[in-house]
Amino acid sequence: MEKPVQKLAYTFEEACEALGLGKSWLYSTINRGELHSFKIGRRRMISARALQGFIDKLEGGQSVKPRAGNLKSGQR
């Protein structure tokens, strides 16, 4: 029996679903530099490592305040 392959990166939508957060909240979090993302072609991706690091910061007591706003031009 083969082990399922663990994902190394998530699409933007998958990251929203994994975190249980909305798109606008995640966009603003990336825009503020609190969560790192990268692009492959036209797809915005977020590494599993970045998601875990973000969660670890929150669990360590660092708060993240959602703000309205979109990604800076060129980041979408």
C-alpha positions in Angstrom: 0.0 0.0 0.0 1.4 3.4 -1.0 1.5 6.3 1.3 -0.4 9.4 0.1 1.9 12.1 -1.1 2.0 15.0 1.3 1.4 18.4 -0.4 4.3 20.8 -0.4 2.3 23.8 -1.6 -1.3 24.8 -1.8 -3.2 27.0 -4.3 -4.7 30.2 -2.8 -8.1 28.6 -2.7 -6.8 25.4 -1.0 -4.9 27.6 1.6 -8.2 29.5 2.4 -10.0 26.2 2.9 -7.2 24.7 5.0 -7.1 27.7 7.3 -10.8 28.2 7.3 -10.4 31.8 6.2 -11.9 34.0 3.5 -10.1 35.2 0.4 -10.0 38.8 1.3 -8.6 38.1 4.7 -5.9 35.9 3.2 -5.1 38.5 0.5 -4.6 41.2 3.1 -2.4 38.9 5.2 -0.2 38.2 2.2 -0.1 41.9 1.3 1.1 42.8 4.8 3.9 40.3 4.5 2.6 38.1 7.3 2.3 35.1 5.0 4.6 34.4 2.2 3.3 33.2 -1.2 4.8 32.7 -4.7 3.5 32.3 -8.2 3.9 29.5 -10.7 2.6 30.8 -14.0 -0.7 32.5 -13.1 -1.3 30.5 -10.0 -0.6 32.0 -6.5 0.8 29.2 -4.3 1.5 29.1 -0.5 3.9 26.5 0.8 2.9 24.1 3.5 6.0 25.3 5.4 4.7 28.9 5.2 1.3 27.9 6.3 2.7 26.0 9.3 5.0 28.9 10.2 2.0 31.3 10.1 0.0 29.0 12.4 3.0 28.6 14.7 3.2 32.4 15.1 -0.4 32.6 15.9 -0.2 29.8 18.5 2.8 31.6 20.0 0.6 34.5 20.8 1.3 36.8 17.9 -2.0 38.3 16.8 -3.0 39.0 13.2 -5.5 41.8 12.5 -7.4 41.5 9.3 -7.5 44.7 7.3 -9.5 45.4 4.1 -7.4 45.6 1.0 -6.1 43.8 -2.0 -2.7 42.5 -3.0 -0.3 45.2 -4.2 -0.3 45.4 -7.9 1.7 42.6 -9.4 0.9 40.2 -6.5 -2.4 38.9 -7.7 
